[in-house]
Amino acid sequence: MLQIFPFLSWLAPVASGALLAVLWDLGELRRYTGAAALAWFLLAGYFQFFGSTPVVGAVALMFQTILAVALFVRWKLAN
């Protein structure tokens, strides 16, 4: 299958990782909240890129996008 924008699958993990780093640096993530977000990030990233079927990869991308949006909202509400 030809992908028109192949970099879009990397947008959510990069945004999630950057937001995790920023929120951690600002002290907005507590120990358990940060651990849960990091686990979500790692699991979704693993299944997105190493999933056995395209459906698993698409669902993992959806979870990665949800995490990025949730972290972005948390960052905006913290300011």
Protein Blocks (a to p, Z undefined) as FASTA:
>chain_A
ZZfblmlmmmmmmmmmmmmmmmmmnopacfklmmmmmmmmmmmmmmmmmcfbfklmmmmm
mmmmmmmmmmmmmmmmmZZ
